[in-house]
Amino acid sequence: MQASQRTRHNPALEHAASLANELTLPLVVCFGLMDDYPEANARHYASLQQVSSSIRDIRIGMDANIPGDLIALDIRRALHYLGDITGEITSEDKLDYIFSKFCIGK
């Protein structure tokens, strides 16, 4: 991953966050998502779209004062798709995630 895209060990982002804190201003970070990015494949692009959707849902939930346990679902979804991109999510994890969405009764 390029340094400009990292959330940690990213001097430019750390400087911007420090300056925003110093000025007591919010920090807005944008990520341009293009489907023709050379290092991305279709799976990465789809996962980034899911992450973007999750973050939007988190923000909407926070603005609407939705309970934290419900917002946590969107946070978990974002982390799941980020893990899919970074390789922290395995095929076994994917199956567990899929089956967690089904209610299997006795």
Buried (B, 14 or more C-beta within 10 A) or exposed (E): EEEEEEEEEBEEBEEBEEEEEEEEEEEEEEEEEEEEEEEBEEEBBBBBEBBBBBBEBBEEBEEEEBEEEEBEBBBEBBBBBBBBBEEEBEEEEEEEBEEEEEEEEE
